[in-house]
């Protein structure tokens, strides 16, 4: 009987937990030289798909920053 009560208590208590842990990815930091090199390459050879991909990447970086502030 005691075991049943203990199991019932555990089941009741675990039903109350609704805290979720969502880990945030690590944000990679690029040097100024890397950023300037990329800007030079994009300026020299602009491609619409590259610009779109970089925009998507910027959005993902913003999401990582927001997640980290959490």
Secondary structure, 3 states (H helix, E strand, C coil): CHHHHHHHHHHHHHCCCCCCCCCCCCCCCCCHHHHHHHHHHHHHCCCHHHHHHHHHHHHHHHHHHHHHHC
